[in-house]
Amino acid sequence: MANKSFPDECCQCGMCCLSMTCEIGQRVFNIPEDELCHALVFESNVAVCRLAPYAVPVGDGCCIKARIFICGVEYQFASLPIPFKKMAASQVRNKSLLLIAKGVVK
């Protein structure tokens, strides 16, 4: 579902949560915004926020304000086709998990 604030549909790729922990997650888990949120889980490649039923608005539209470059052309992440968003988020998630396993980040 999308709305006026976020005109592009949320596909629950998780890129927004992988990019930074929201204020609610920071307060609940007492972590900085650059630490991976403990409420973020993935079920069959779909991002799920364990705080969503209580406090976090999920699915209001793609909220990430990021740009991505493909072959030298700039695109807004939110306007990418859903398969591209899911692929990019999967790559970021795999890199994050690798860095956590190596003890480089929390």
A tleap script that builds the chain and sets N, CA, C and O, in Angstrom:
source leaprc.protein.ff14SB
mol = sequence {
  NMET ALA ASN LYS SER PHE PRO ASP GLU CYS
  CYS GLN CYS GLY MET CYS CYS LEU SER MET
  THR CYS GLU ILE GLY GLN ARG VAL PHE ASN
  ILE PRO GLU ASP GLU LEU CYS HIE ALA LEU
  VAL PHE GLU SER ASN VAL ALA VAL CYS ARG
  LEU ALA PRO TYR ALA VAL PRO VAL GLY ASP
  GLY CYS CYS ILE LYS ALA ARG ILE PHE ILE
  CYS GLY VAL GLU TYR GLN PHE ALA SER LEU
  PRO ILE PRO PHE LYS LYS MET ALA ALA SER
  GLN VAL ARG ASN LYS SER LEU LEU LEU ILE
  ALA LYS GLY VAL VAL CLYS
}
set mol.1.N position { 0.851 -1.170 0.000 }
set mol.1.CA position { 0.000 0.000 0.000 }
set mol.1.C position { 0.903 1.242 0.000 }
set mol.1.O position { 1.951 1.246 0.646 }
set mol.2.N position { 0.505 2.271 -0.709 }
set mol.2.CA position { 1.250 3.525 -0.758 }
set mol.2.C position { 0.318 4.652 -0.341 }
set mol.2.O position { -0.902 4.492 -0.342 }
set mol.3.N position { 0.902 5.798 0.016 }
set mol.3.CA position { 0.088 6.958 0.372 }
set mol.3.C position { 0.746 8.222 -0.186 }
set mol.3.O position { 1.755 8.135 -0.886 }
set mol.4.N position { 0.186 9.388 0.116 }
set mol.4.CA position { 0.734 10.636 -0.428 }
set mol.4.C position { 2.161 10.897 0.035 }
set mol.4.O position { 2.975 11.405 -0.736 }
set mol.5.N position { 2.474 10.561 1.272 }
set mol.5.CA position { 3.827 10.779 1.789 }
set mol.5.C position { 4.837 9.856 1.121 }
set mol.5.O position { 5.969 10.254 0.844 }
set mol.6.N position { 4.424 8.635 0.869 }
set mol.6.CA position { 5.290 7.623 0.256 }
set mol.6.C position { 4.546 7.017 -0.933 }
set mol.6.O position { 3.850 6.013 -0.777 }
set mol.7.N position { 4.683 7.612 -2.116 }
set mol.7.CA position { 3.886 7.169 -3.257 }
set mol.7.C position { 4.264 5.801 -3.822 }
set mol.7.O position { 3.476 5.189 -4.543 }
set mol.8.N position { 5.471 5.315 -3.497 }
set mol.8.CA position { 5.880 4.008 -4.002 }
set mol.8.C position { 5.544 2.925 -2.986 }
set mol.8.O position { 5.735 3.104 -1.784 }
set mol.9.N position { 5.049 1.820 -3.478 }
set mol.9.CA position { 4.577 0.729 -2.625 }
set mol.9.C position { 5.696 0.119 -1.770 }
set mol.9.O position { 6.823 -0.052 -2.236 }
set mol.10.N position { 5.373 -0.199 -0.531 }
set mol.10.CA position { 6.286 -0.928 0.349 }
set mol.10.C position { 6.237 -2.404 -0.064 }
set mol.10.O position { 5.162 -2.991 -0.180 }
set mol.11.N position { 7.417 -2.991 -0.282 }
set mol.11.CA position { 7.457 -4.411 -0.663 }
set mol.11.C position { 8.057 -5.252 0.462 }
set mol.11.O position { 8.344 -6.434 0.270 }
set mol.12.N position { 8.246 -4.646 1.633 }
set mol.12.CA position { 8.818 -5.305 2.804 }
set mol.12.C position { 10.171 -5.945 2.494 }
set mol.12.O position { 10.456 -7.072 2.901 }
set mol.13.N position { 11.001 -5.188 1.756 }
set mol.13.CA position { 12.351 -5.671 1.451 }
set mol.13.C position { 13.279 -5.505 2.648 }
set mol.13.O position { 14.260 -6.237 2.776 }
set mol.14.N position { 12.975 -4.539 3.535 }
set mol.14.CA position { 13.771 -4.329 4.731 }
set mol.14.C position { 14.914 -3.348 4.583 }
set mol.14.O position { 15.655 -3.126 5.541 }
set mol.15.N position { 15.080 -2.753 3.409 }
set mol.15.CA position { 16.214 -1.850 3.192 }
set mol.15.C position { 16.188 -0.674 4.164 }
set mol.15.O position { 17.240 -0.257 4.650 }
set mol.16.N position { 15.015 -0.136 4.454 }
set mol.16.CA position { 14.948 1.011 5.374 }
set mol.16.C position { 15.471 0.609 6.754 }
set mol.16.O position { 16.232 1.356 7.367 }
set mol.17.N position { 15.073 -0.552 7.239 }
set mol.17.CA position { 15.511 -1.017 8.564 }
set mol.17.C position { 16.975 -1.443 8.554 }
set mol.17.O position { 17.666 -1.301 9.563 }
set mol.18.N position { 17.451 -1.960 7.434 }
set mol.18.CA position { 18.864 -2.320 7.327 }
set mol.18.C position { 19.738 -1.074 7.280 }
set mol.18.O position { 20.886 -1.100 7.726 }
set mol.19.N position { 19.198 0.014 6.741 }
set mol.19.CA position { 19.956 1.257 6.616 }
set mol.19.C position { 20.131 1.956 7.949 }
set mol.19.O position { 21.198 2.497 8.240 }
set mol.20.N position { 19.086 1.944 8.758 }
set mol.20.CA position { 19.171 2.544 10.091 }
set mol.20.C position { 18.026 2.051 10.961 }
set mol.20.O position { 16.934 1.760 10.473 }
set mol.21.N position { 18.291 1.963 12.241 }
set mol.21.CA position { 17.260 1.565 13.190 }
set mol.21.C position { 16.383 2.782 13.492 }
set mol.21.O position { 16.896 3.870 13.754 }
set mol.22.N position { 15.081 2.600 13.454 }
set mol.22.CA position { 14.151 3.703 13.710 }
set mol.22.C position { 14.247 4.153 15.173 }
set mol.22.O position { 14.821 3.462 16.014 }
set mol.23.N position { 13.678 5.313 15.452 }
set mol.23.CA position { 13.733 5.864 16.807 }
set mol.23.C position { 13.093 4.931 17.832 }
set mol.23.O position { 13.564 4.829 18.965 }
set mol.24.N position { 12.039 4.265 17.439 }
set mol.24.CA position { 11.367 3.346 18.364 }
set mol.24.C position { 12.288 2.176 18.708 }
set mol.24.O position { 12.428 1.813 19.876 }
set mol.25.N position { 12.914 1.589 17.690 }
set mol.25.CA position { 13.856 0.497 17.922 }
set mol.25.C position { 15.041 0.929 18.765 }
set mol.25.O position { 15.520 0.176 19.613 }
set mol.26.N position { 15.518 2.160 18.526 }
set mol.26.CA position { 16.638 2.683 19.312 }
set mol.26.C position { 16.268 2.772 20.787 }
set mol.26.O position { 17.059 2.407 21.656 }
set mol.27.N position { 15.063 3.257 21.062 }
set mol.27.CA position { 14.629 3.416 22.461 }
set mol.27.C position { 14.353 2.072 23.126 }
set mol.27.O position { 14.775 1.830 24.257 }
set mol.28.N position { 13.641 1.205 22.417 }
set mol.28.CA position { 13.264 -0.088 23.005 }
set mol.28.C position { 14.496 -0.928 23.322 }
set mol.28.O position { 14.575 -1.543 24.385 }
set mol.29.N position { 15.464 -0.953 22.395 }
set mol.29.CA position { 16.632 -1.813 22.572 }
set mol.29.C position { 17.873 -1.068 23.071 }
set mol.29.O position { 18.929 -1.671 23.260 }
set mol.30.N position { 17.741 0.256 23.285 }
set mol.30.CA position { 18.849 1.084 23.753 }
set mol.30.C position { 20.083 0.906 22.870 }
set mol.30.O position { 21.177 0.610 23.351 }
set mol.31.N position { 19.875 1.096 21.566 }
set mol.31.CA position { 20.952 0.945 20.587 }
set mol.31.C position { 21.021 2.196 19.710 }
set mol.31.O position { 20.032 2.919 19.592 }
set mol.32.N position { 22.183 2.461 19.092 }
set mol.32.CA position { 22.288 3.602 18.180 }
set mol.32.C position { 21.637 3.274 16.837 }
set mol.32.O position { 21.367 2.112 16.535 }
set mol.33.N position { 21.390 4.305 16.041 }
set mol.33.CA position { 20.708 4.096 14.760 }
set mol.33.C position { 21.517 3.259 13.782 }
set mol.33.O position { 20.943 2.664 12.869 }
set mol.34.N position { 22.839 3.196 13.948 }
set mol.34.CA position { 23.643 2.418 13.006 }
set mol.34.C position { 23.847 0.960 13.432 }
set mol.34.O position { 24.573 0.219 12.769 }
set mol.35.N position { 23.216 0.548 14.527 }
set mol.35.CA position { 23.262 -0.860 14.931 }
set mol.35.C position { 22.018 -1.560 14.386 }
set mol.35.O position { 20.925 -0.994 14.405 }
set mol.36.N position { 22.186 -2.780 13.905 }
set mol.36.CA position { 21.069 -3.534 13.341 }
set mol.36.C position { 20.002 -3.777 14.409 }
set mol.36.O position { 20.303 -4.242 15.508 }
set mol.37.N position { 18.768 -3.459 14.074 }
set mol.37.CA position { 17.662 -3.555 15.031 }
set mol.37.C position { 17.369 -5.016 15.382 }
set mol.37.O position { 17.332 -5.881 14.508 }
set mol.38.N position { 17.165 -5.268 16.656 }
set mol.38.CA position { 16.880 -6.624 17.138 }
set mol.38.C position { 15.462 -7.072 16.793 }
set mol.38.O position { 15.147 -8.258 16.895 }
set mol.39.N position { 14.606 -6.137 16.389 }
set mol.39.CA position { 13.219 -6.479 16.040 }
set mol.39.C position { 13.084 -6.888 14.582 }
set mol.39.O position { 12.040 -7.405 14.185 }
set mol.40.N position { 14.117 -6.667 13.775 }
set mol.40.CA position { 14.049 -6.991 12.346 }
set mol.40.C position { 14.373 -8.455 12.116 }
set mol.40.O position { 15.450 -8.931 12.475 }
set mol.41.N position { 13.434 -9.160 11.516 }
set mol.41.CA position { 13.643 -10.557 11.129 }
set mol.41.C position { 13.176 -10.722 9.688 }
set mol.41.O position { 12.419 -9.900 9.172 }
set mol.42.N position { 13.630 -11.779 9.054 }
set mol.42.CA position { 13.219 -12.066 7.685 }
set mol.42.C position { 12.572 -13.435 7.642 }
set mol.42.O position { 13.128 -14.421 8.125 }
set mol.43.N position { 11.397 -13.474 7.060 }
set mol.43.CA position { 10.669 -14.726 6.875 }
set mol.43.C position { 10.453 -14.911 5.383 }
set mol.43.O position { 9.689 -14.173 4.762 }
set mol.44.N position { 11.129 -15.901 4.812 }
set mol.44.CA position { 11.046 -16.151 3.369 }
set mol.44.C position { 11.338 -14.890 2.562 }
set mol.44.O position { 10.593 -14.546 1.644 }
set mol.45.N position { 12.426 -14.202 2.908 }
set mol.45.CA position { 12.882 -12.997 2.206 }
set mol.45.C position { 11.946 -11.797 2.351 }
set mol.45.O position { 12.030 -10.850 1.569 }
set mol.46.N position { 11.062 -11.831 3.336 }
set mol.46.CA position { 10.162 -10.709 3.633 }
set mol.46.C position { 10.561 -10.148 4.996 }
set mol.46.O position { 10.629 -10.873 5.988 }
set mol.47.N position { 10.825 -8.837 5.023 }
set mol.47.CA position { 11.209 -8.192 6.277 }
set mol.47.C position { 9.999 -8.089 7.191 }
set mol.47.O position { 8.911 -7.694 6.771 }
set mol.48.N position { 10.212 -8.451 8.447 }
set mol.48.CA position { 9.157 -8.385 9.450 }
set mol.48.C position { 9.719 -7.657 10.665 }
set mol.48.O position { 10.797 -7.989 11.157 }
set mol.49.N position { 8.982 -6.669 11.137 }
set mol.49.CA position { 9.372 -5.938 12.339 }
set mol.49.C position { 8.550 -6.482 13.502 }
set mol.49.O position { 7.320 -6.426 13.476 }
set mol.50.N position { 9.223 -7.006 14.518 }
set mol.50.CA position { 8.505 -7.541 15.681 }
set mol.50.C position { 7.819 -6.446 16.492 }
set mol.50.O position { 6.940 -6.739 17.302 }
set mol.51.N position { 8.212 -5.182 16.284 }
set mol.51.CA position { 7.568 -4.062 16.987 }
set mol.51.C position { 6.360 -3.527 16.221 }
set mol.51.O position { 5.576 -2.754 16.771 }
set mol.52.N position { 6.202 -3.925 14.967 }
set mol.52.CA position { 5.145 -3.366 14.117 }
set mol.52.C position { 3.744 -3.478 14.706 }
set mol.52.O position { 2.977 -2.520 14.616 }
set mol.53.N position { 3.386 -4.590 15.294 }
set mol.53.CA position { 2.021 -4.661 15.823 }
set mol.53.C position { 1.769 -3.679 16.964 }
set mol.53.O position { 0.618 -3.390 17.289 }
set mol.54.N position { 2.839 -3.165 17.573 }
set mol.54.CA position { 2.689 -2.320 18.754 }
set mol.54.C position { 2.921 -0.838 18.479 }
set mol.54.O position { 2.195 0.010 18.996 }
set mol.55.N position { 3.951 -0.516 17.649 }
set mol.55.CA position { 4.301 0.900 17.556 }
set mol.55.C position { 4.831 1.378 16.213 }
set mol.55.O position { 4.761 2.572 15.923 }
set mol.56.N position { 5.350 0.499 15.402 }
set mol.56.CA position { 6.025 0.924 14.178 }
set mol.56.C position { 5.091 0.822 12.976 }
set mol.56.O position { 4.554 -0.251 12.704 }
set mol.57.N position { 4.889 1.936 12.246 }
set mol.57.CA position { 4.055 1.865 11.044 }
set mol.57.C position { 4.814 1.159 9.918 }
set mol.57.O position { 5.861 1.636 9.482 }
set mol.58.N position { 4.299 0.051 9.460 }
set mol.58.CA position { 4.937 -0.720 8.405 }
set mol.58.C position { 3.951 -0.841 7.245 }
set mol.58.O position { 2.754 -1.048 7.447 }
set mol.59.N position { 4.470 -0.709 6.038 }
set mol.59.CA position { 3.634 -0.903 4.862 }
set mol.59.C position { 2.927 0.338 4.359 }
set mol.59.O position { 2.040 0.243 3.511 }
set mol.60.N position { 3.311 1.526 4.880 }
set mol.60.CA position { 2.684 2.771 4.424 }
set mol.60.C position { 3.229 3.244 3.091 }
set mol.60.O position { 2.760 4.249 2.556 }
set mol.61.N position { 4.185 2.559 2.558 }
set mol.61.CA position { 4.832 2.934 1.312 }
set mol.61.C position { 6.334 2.888 1.508 }
set mol.61.O position { 6.816 2.861 2.641 }
set mol.62.N position { 7.065 2.880 0.424 }
set mol.62.CA position { 8.525 2.818 0.509 }
set mol.62.C position { 9.036 4.157 1.018 }
set mol.62.O position { 8.909 5.179 0.343 }
set mol.63.N position { 9.613 4.144 2.213 }
set mol.63.CA position { 10.009 5.384 2.887 }
set mol.63.C position { 11.468 5.740 2.695 }
set mol.63.O position { 11.888 6.827 3.091 }
set mol.64.N position { 12.248 4.861 2.103 }
set mol.64.CA position { 13.690 5.104 2.034 }
set mol.64.C position { 14.011 6.210 1.031 }
set mol.64.O position { 13.525 6.213 -0.100 }
set mol.65.N position { 14.829 7.130 1.473 }
set mol.65.CA position { 15.266 8.248 0.634 }
set mol.65.C position { 16.715 7.984 0.238 }
set mol.65.O position { 17.630 8.639 0.736 }
set mol.66.N position { 16.913 7.047 -0.637 }
set mol.66.CA position { 18.257 6.680 -1.067 }
set mol.66.C position { 18.303 6.670 -2.583 }
set mol.66.O position { 17.290 6.502 -3.262 }
set mol.67.N position { 19.499 6.855 -3.084 }
set mol.67.CA position { 19.659 6.741 -4.522 }
set mol.67.C position { 20.588 5.590 -4.810 }
set mol.67.O position { 21.422 5.211 -3.987 }
set mol.68.N position { 20.427 5.052 -5.980 }
set mol.68.CA position { 21.232 3.915 -6.391 }
set mol.68.C position { 21.706 4.203 -7.810 }
set mol.68.O position { 20.980 4.804 -8.602 }
set mol.69.N position { 22.904 3.779 -8.122 }
set mol.69.CA position { 23.456 4.002 -9.457 }
set mol.69.C position { 23.589 2.666 -10.164 }
set mol.69.O position { 24.193 1.731 -9.638 }
set mol.70.N position { 23.028 2.584 -11.347 }
set mol.70.CA position { 23.109 1.381 -12.171 }
set mol.70.C position { 23.666 1.810 -13.522 }
set mol.70.O position { 23.040 2.584 -14.245 }
set mol.71.N position { 24.843 1.303 -13.852 }
set mol.71.CA position { 25.523 1.663 -15.110 }
set mol.71.C position { 25.640 3.177 -15.257 }
set mol.71.O position { 25.448 3.716 -16.346 }
set mol.72.N position { 25.953 3.856 -14.165 }
set mol.72.CA position { 26.161 5.295 -14.189 }
set mol.72.C position { 24.898 6.143 -14.196 }
set mol.72.O position { 24.981 7.371 -14.244 }
set mol.73.N position { 23.733 5.512 -14.148 }
set mol.73.CA position { 22.466 6.251 -14.135 }
set mol.73.C position { 21.917 6.240 -12.707 }
set mol.73.O position { 21.868 5.194 -12.061 }
set mol.74.N position { 21.505 7.417 -12.221 }
set mol.74.CA position { 20.976 7.545 -10.861 }
set mol.74.C position { 19.476 7.247 -10.830 }
set mol.74.O position { 18.718 7.744 -11.663 }
set mol.75.N position { 19.061 6.434 -9.862 }
set mol.75.CA position { 17.651 6.109 -9.639 }
set mol.75.C position { 17.326 6.326 -8.173 }
set mol.75.O position { 18.200 6.189 -7.317 }
set mol.76.N position { 16.096 6.658 -7.878 }
set mol.76.CA position { 15.635 6.707 -6.495 }
set mol.76.C position { 15.284 5.279 -6.084 }
set mol.76.O position { 14.538 4.596 -6.785 }
set mol.77.N position { 15.806 4.839 -4.977 }
set mol.77.CA position { 15.569 3.459 -4.543 }
set mol.77.C position { 14.076 3.135 -4.481 }
set mol.77.O position { 13.654 2.072 -4.937 }
set mol.78.N position { 13.276 4.044 -3.919 }
set mol.78.CA position { 11.841 3.783 -3.733 }
set mol.78.C position { 11.113 3.507 -5.041 }
set mol.78.O position { 10.117 2.783 -5.054 }
set mol.79.N position { 11.601 4.079 -6.147 }
set mol.79.CA position { 10.896 3.917 -7.418 }
set mol.79.C position { 11.375 2.715 -8.233 }
set mol.79.O position { 10.870 2.465 -9.328 }
set mol.80.N position { 12.342 1.977 -7.703 }
set mol.80.CA position { 12.819 0.787 -8.422 }
set mol.80.C position { 11.743 -0.294 -8.455 }
set mol.80.O position { 10.879 -0.331 -7.579 }
set mol.81.N position { 11.786 -1.166 -9.447 }
set mol.81.CA position { 10.869 -2.309 -9.446 }
set mol.81.C position { 11.113 -3.187 -8.211 }
set mol.81.O position { 12.246 -3.310 -7.746 }
set mol.82.N position { 10.077 -3.774 -7.704 }
set mol.82.CA position { 10.151 -4.570 -6.474 }
set mol.82.C position { 11.248 -5.637 -6.506 }
set mol.82.O position { 11.963 -5.781 -5.515 }
set mol.83.N position { 11.415 -6.397 -7.603 }
set mol.83.CA position { 12.491 -7.408 -7.583 }
set mol.83.C position { 13.886 -6.802 -7.353 }
set mol.83.O position { 14.726 -7.415 -6.694 }
set mol.84.N position { 14.130 -5.604 -7.893 }
set mol.84.CA position { 15.419 -4.949 -7.679 }
set mol.84.C position { 15.587 -4.528 -6.227 }
set mol.84.O position { 16.671 -4.661 -5.660 }
set mol.85.N position { 14.511 -4.019 -5.622 }
set mol.85.CA position { 14.581 -3.617 -4.210 }
set mol.85.C position { 14.894 -4.819 -3.334 }
set mol.85.O position { 15.739 -4.746 -2.441 }
set mol.86.N position { 14.210 -5.925 -3.595 }
set mol.86.CA position { 14.421 -7.133 -2.785 }
set mol.86.C position { 15.844 -7.673 -2.964 }
set mol.86.O position { 16.463 -8.131 -2.004 }
set mol.87.N position { 16.357 -7.616 -4.200 }
set mol.87.CA position { 17.711 -8.098 -4.459 }
set mol.87.C position { 18.739 -7.221 -3.742 }
set mol.87.O position { 19.667 -7.739 -3.119 }
set mol.88.N position { 18.581 -5.909 -3.825 }
set mol.88.CA position { 19.518 -4.993 -3.160 }
set mol.88.C position { 19.486 -5.188 -1.652 }
set mol.88.O position { 20.537 -5.232 -1.013 }
set mol.89.N position { 18.301 -5.304 -1.078 }
set mol.89.CA position { 18.176 -5.507 0.370 }
set mol.89.C position { 18.797 -6.838 0.783 }
set mol.89.O position { 19.430 -6.928 1.835 }
set mol.90.N position { 18.623 -7.856 -0.025 }
set mol.90.CA position { 19.194 -9.163 0.276 }
set mol.90.C position { 20.722 -9.081 0.306 }
set mol.90.O position { 21.362 -9.684 1.167 }
set mol.91.N position { 21.300 -8.336 -0.636 }
set mol.91.CA position { 22.753 -8.183 -0.666 }
set mol.91.C position { 23.248 -7.427 0.562 }
set mol.91.O position { 24.265 -7.798 1.149 }
set mol.92.N position { 22.541 -6.373 0.955 }
set mol.92.CA position { 22.926 -5.608 2.145 }
set mol.92.C position { 22.783 -6.484 3.391 }
set mol.92.O position { 23.643 -6.465 4.271 }
set mol.93.N position { 21.690 -7.254 3.459 }
set mol.93.CA position { 21.463 -8.131 4.615 }
set mol.93.C position { 22.575 -9.163 4.727 }
set mol.93.O position { 23.095 -9.394 5.819 }
set mol.94.N position { 22.948 -9.787 3.612 }
set mol.94.CA position { 24.005 -10.799 3.637 }
set mol.94.C position { 25.336 -10.194 4.068 }
set mol.94.O position { 26.087 -10.820 4.816 }
set mol.95.N position { 25.633 -8.985 3.603 }
set mol.95.CA position { 26.872 -8.315 4.005 }
set mol.95.C position { 26.832 -7.981 5.489 }
set mol.95.O position { 27.832 -8.149 6.187 }
set mol.96.N position { 25.686 -7.509 5.980 }
set mol.96.CA position { 25.543 -7.180 7.401 }
set mol.96.C position { 25.741 -8.416 8.262 }
set mol.96.O position { 26.435 -8.357 9.277 }
set mol.97.N position { 25.142 -9.532 7.873 }
set mol.97.CA position { 25.278 -10.772 8.642 }
set mol.97.C position { 26.719 -11.257 8.659 }
set mol.97.O position { 27.189 -11.776 9.671 }
set mol.98.N position { 27.422 -11.091 7.547 }
set mol.98.CA position { 28.819 -11.484 7.473 }
set mol.98.C position { 29.671 -10.629 8.420 }
set mol.98.O position { 30.532 -11.149 9.130 }
set mol.99.N position { 29.423 -9.310 8.425 }
set mol.99.CA position { 30.175 -8.424 9.313 }
set mol.99.C position { 29.878 -8.713 10.784 }
set mol.99.O position { 30.769 -8.619 11.627 }
set mol.100.N position { 28.629 -9.064 11.094 }
set mol.100.CA position { 28.270 -9.432 12.466 }
set mol.100.C position { 28.989 -10.723 12.865 }
set mol.100.O position { 29.540 -10.823 13.961 }
set mol.101.N position { 28.977 -11.710 11.962 }
set mol.101.CA position { 29.634 -12.992 12.253 }
set mol.101.C position { 31.136 -12.814 12.489 }
set mol.101.O position { 31.734 -13.524 13.298 }
set mol.102.N position { 31.732 -11.868 11.781 }
set mol.102.CA position { 33.159 -11.619 11.938 }
set mol.102.C position { 33.454 -10.731 13.147 }
set mol.102.O position { 34.616 -10.508 13.486 }
set mol.103.N position { 32.409 -10.228 13.793 }
set mol.103.CA position { 32.595 -9.373 14.959 }
set mol.103.C position { 32.975 -7.937 14.626 }
set mol.103.O position { 33.399 -7.185 15.503 }
set mol.104.N position { 32.822 -7.553 13.351 }
set mol.104.CA position { 33.176 -6.199 12.917 }
set mol.104.C position { 32.124 -5.192 13.395 }
set mol.104.O position { 32.461 -4.075 13.789 }
set mol.105.N position { 30.856 -5.592 13.356 }
set mol.105.CA position { 29.754 -4.749 13.837 }
set mol.105.C position { 28.853 -5.592 14.723 }
set mol.105.O position { 28.924 -6.821 14.722 }
set mol.106.N position { 27.993 -4.896 15.487 }
set mol.106.CA position { 27.031 -5.602 16.345 }
set mol.106.C position { 25.780 -5.917 15.569 }
set mol.106.O position { 24.848 -6.509 16.113 }
savepdb mol mol.pdb
quit
